[in-house]
Amino acid sequence: MTSDDRFRPDAPEAVRLAARSQHIRRWTIPRADYPAGREGYRRWRTDLGRFHADTAAVILRDVGYGDDVVARVGSLLRKERLKADPDVQLLEDVICLVFVEHYLAGFAPKHDEETLAGVLRKTWRKMSEEGRRAALVLDLPENVRSVVERAVASPAE
């Protein structure tokens, strides 16, 4: 069972497909190929969104999905209308929940506490209230839970 199944078992098929396409062949566009800093990161993320949408489109067409589903999955992966489109926000919530639940424990030791708190505050801002509530009840190791709680309780950057 994936995070979107637990978080929103009623998630539309396009959201489920996008969630599973979020990191297809991500390694082919390394972060190191972009400048350091916020602008480089944003460019990398935008390029990844386009790449994932294009890659998912080929796969979805190959397995018989029509243009309407392919277009919708692409729009979701490019995060078009984030905060305005409930399905894009749902995908963002799932992505953030997966990060917190499955990747934060490995990510945390590689960064100082200030950097980690900043990443978590930015992640928190991306999430809906429903997603934030779900994050706070995840079954996390105590050290990870305490990092999350401290970061989201501290003032925003």
C-alpha positions, 0 to 999 in steps of 0.5 A, a space after each residue: 500500500 502506498 502513501 496515496 492509498 493510505 492518505 487518500 484512498 479515493 485519489 483519482 487514477 490520474 493522481 495515482 499514476 502521477 505519484 508513481 511516475 514522480 521519479 521515473 529515471 530521475 537519475 538521468 538529470 543529476 542535480 549536480 548538472 545545475 548551479 548551486 542555490 535556489 535558482 539552480 534547484 528550481 530550474 532542476 525541479 522544473 526540468 525534472 517535472 517536464 522530463 517525468 511528464 514526457 516519460 510518463 506520457 510514453 509509458 502511459 500511451 504504450 499501455 493504452 491510456 488515452 490522451 486525456 489521462 496522459 495530459 492530466 498526468 503530465 499537468 500533475 507532474 509539472 505541478 501546474 496550478 499548485 494550490 489551485 487544483 485539488 489534485 495537484 495539491 493532493 499529489 504534492 501532499 503525497 510527495 511530501 508525506 513519502 519524503 517525511 515517512 521514507 526518506 527523511 531519516 536518511 536525509 537528516 544526518 547529511 545536513 546540519 540542523 538549520 538546513 534540515 529545519 529550513 527544508 522541513 519548513 519549506 516542505 510544510 508550506 507546500 502541504 495542505 492542512 490535511 497533509 500536515 495533519 497526516 504528517 503529524 500522525 505518521 509512525 516515525 522514529 522518535 528522532 525523526 518525529 522530534 526533528 519534524 516537530 521542532 522544525 514546523 513549530 519554529 518561525 518560518 524563514 
